[in-house]
Amino acid sequence: MPPSPDLPGLGPKSLAMLAAAGLHGRADLEKLGSVRAYLRVQAAGQNASRNLLWALEGALTGQDWRVIAREERSRLLIELDAAQEAARR
């Protein structure tokens, strides 16, 4: 699967994980947001590391995943924790 111009920074493995989770483009990612898309990838049985979360956010915001990991890590982890807690209820 070649890189997607509408999802910059996501390589073939990341795109394959998204496809396995039923997410096929920027519109799907924008609809869910990076955290919910990451959770859907995990729910689809994909072995997704936190780097995928940073990359998904980067694809949405036009930033490199390493910048996201450094500058947005806490916010995304708090959002991820809240989403996981809500799912358990």
HELIX and SHEET records of a PDB file:
HELIX    1   1 PRO A   12  ALA A   20  1                                   9    
HELIX    2   2 ARG A   26  ALA A   43  1                                  18    
HELIX    3   3 ARG A   50  THR A   61  1                                  12    
HELIX    4   4 TRP A   65  GLU A   71  1                                   7    
HELIX    5   5 ARG A   73  ARG A   88  1                                  16    
END                                                                             
